[in-house]
Amino acid sequence: MKISLNGKQIDAGAGRTVLEAARAAGVYIPSLCDIPRLEPFGGCRLCLIEISGRRGYVPACCTSVEDGMTVLSETPALQKIRREILELILTEHPNACLICTEKESCDEHKSTIRKVGETTGCVLCPNNGRCELQDVVEAVGLDRVRFPAVYRNIDIKKTDPFFDRDYNLCILCGRCVRTCQEERGAGTISFIRRGSEAVVGTVLDVPLLEAGCQMCGACVDACPTGALTERALKYEQPAERTDSIICPVCGMGCRMDVSLLGGRIIGSRPAPDGPANGGQACVRGRFLLREIPGSDLRITMPMIRRKKDLEEVEWAEALDFVAGRLKSFKKDEIGLVYSTQLTTEDIFALKKFGRDVLKTKRVLPSSASGAPDMMMDLAGTNGSISSLICDLNAVAEADTLVVCGSDLPRAHPIAWVNVLKALKKDAGLVVAGTADSSMDRHADVTLRVKPGGESALYGLLAGKMITNGREKSGALGPGSEKVFAFYESQKEKALLDSSGIEKMSSVETAAALLLKKGKTVILWDTGTVPDDREKEAAVHLWNLALLTGARLLPLSSTGNSRGAAEIRRSFAAEPTASAFTQDVAEGRIKALYLAGPFPVLKTKKTEFTVLQASFWSEASAKADAVFPAAVFAETEGTFVNTEGRLQYSPRVLEPPDGVKEDWRIVSLLSQIMKRGDFTFKNASGILKEASEVVPAFAGASFTGLKKSNGRFLKSAGESPLNLILPFEKPTKIPTNKSYPLLLECRDSAEGYRELLFAVAHPGFALLRDPEAVWLNPKDAKSLKLGDGDPIKVSFFGGSFGAVARLSDGVPVGAARTIYAGGLLPELSFVPPASVFPVKITRGQ
Amino acid sequence: MGKIPKSEHNDRRELIHLLHDIQEKHGYIPPEAIFVIARKLRITESEIYGVLTFYKGFSLTPRGKHLVTICMGTACHVRGAPRILDEFSRRLNIEPGKTTEDKQFTLETVNCVGACALGPIAITDGKYQGQLKTTDVAKLVDGIRDGDAEGS
């Protein structure tokens, strides 16, 4: 499609707006309200154009291109209109500096003048130099504003964490409102009031946190002025340079642009071209990454405990000391814990270190790889996982979506952003979970199960596929007849009861959506400790997917859970978390090598504990030796996200003196202990070895990944998928009269390695309190507990302290907590399962 | 707060109807109603708040038993509406937009009621009082008070 723009013929591309076509052709049309990802809005009227044959002026952002269209964007009449519109916008925005001839020299001489509470001109504005309004004034060319200036004198809102809201600088372009609503599905903010009183705000003007904001920061990134500004960046100089890294925190693999200044990360923004995140992030990537490398809790020197206290020593001494002690333990007497937020190379080196140097099979990931791992286990004997799972793009393109066991907007916000893209195209949404979620508002049907009732629901749904008319195809594997028979003989009423869902009709509605033609995607997450009950749920979901032709996206909890799951398959089987804990408690594990967070257990002291860590934590008190390890931006390496996308993340920061990468520390130990083959010179060499050992990484190299923007892991063979026969008897959660409530432990990555974000930033603690146990107000009433009361949670085999929080979203008889890796001293326990019976009493 | 009225569609189309019903029944929109409506219509609380602060007809604070609305449109303005408003304000001892302490009167202004020929105009409890003079105000207020006294 061709249009003429200011006399030049340009190729416009159907379906575009004139503004998009002009941008693509490199022609500048000023605009303040348009954002490419959002629906056209036509608010600021700066992009007015003339089209021959049409009367008056039309906004380029709301006008679709038509073949042969003749467009003028720079006529004198248009320029006059634009100047007038800009003048009107500027009457309510501090403008003195914008039209001041001294502006440039002023910037140079008054570089710290921004340290004032109120912004009355550009030189006082935290957004100075990054402001789109400045750009537009420059482009349109304005030398005076003829209308009297109005300062609205609205109180600057500073009570929320991470960013300030100064609506005296707001030009009401609505980008934040639309981003929050359209792109993030939150709708926390709206335009409130009218006319000259109109302002952006929350319901009843409460703080953002109270209004349910998840602090993703998308509004801050969308704001063209200084109205929304990141507090931490307010008084920083502009960054020296920006580099792209992969966020190591959760399993989405977001590419983040980190701004660097003087060897520090001063901020991070989602990279617009990030393959997994496409310009979006969450609170962790947006506001917490900068807190990690420079944290006060950083460990920067090796230490050993000679007598009572840990003492700083040289690397050589610490390595010799540890190597000597480690040698004294026999096979399988050492327990190794590794963080799943490390790079693929670090994890591979640590696994190899465990096998060849420590000579132990007791190797445990700090956080279970949950859903992806379980699906890969099933795939092992029943078909190739790559023909079953899908990427985030498939989520955005789906016609029907089923979200199982995850509050996506909180735990996996980027997956949620993709679900919203599908919903915009009228996809159906089924939400199955134990608690209320902001997703419910968007769902066609919400299936509220009781904790532990998930597998009954999934079994019921799979059965419905067969009874409601899905053809019993023999192509679903040799044993499929038995599976069909299993589902046909299920007692639906009993399953409904054990799922805890009130009405069969809502299950029927969900089943009807699943049976509809089109692409279906099931997103699934497990709890903290994937147990037999969740294995059973996995089997039902696997069958449900096969019966409907759906794709699955198992969600991984931490930055490299999926990579760890692939590596694990090339090593000896790992023990379960509870088996490992028992081995520690009962002394079968005599020494611990902790290269990842592990709760401090209230058991007798382990003989020898080595900490390979980046941050001080509760575990430090028990350590006999500490090796300071590098953090994500200080080490180059790869991460595998929840989709199975292998991405390269460069080293953009120098680690502090005395800090070494994880792989280098274990390599040095191996050389001193003269065990194992650790002759790696760099991380790239480790990936090369991993690519020969781990089939999924075959052919991977740093050079290739840098060029190709990441790639999807290959799994060997494309064998057809089989239906799997579920357990004959459903797994039941043990009930016990002394422990009347069911506690559900959910893990969403709430920290990096040993650093809990709630500790790193007080604002995060306000958003997600790791100490909280949520209860239904009815249960709280009968326990005589109020919001914020200290409680003791006891279960068979242990207890921990917490704080009671009340929420209608939690079903009666249930309780919920974020496990947070057992990093809080009060939470120093390993849960026996994802859902288990507890007793709650007042007091710690 | 009582029950939220029934509605035909359970979506955003119903928002303004529901707000009208609640306003009529309670004389204002109790803030907790916002959260109930949000759940019912599956829209966000902030969207509801945006709509209800947009229209002058909705109030988030309880209004008095009697509503006095003064037109401040151009025609009324030139015919002395500000003086009428001042007089109401003085007689009732409240600022425009406020409610008397005994919850009997709420005084409000609007920008035009479309009855310019009758200006200056006040609407008391839905009754249009045209071509007002400041001396009429006392009579009007007393009339409403007397009406109450007779009724009780």
Interface residues (C-beta under 8 A of the other chain):
Chain A: Q181 A186 G187 T188 I189 S190 F191 I192 R193 R194 G201 T202 V203 L204 A211 D440 R441 H442
Chain B: P31 I34 A38 R42 I43 T44 E45 S46 E47 I48 Y49 G50 T53 F54 Y55 L60
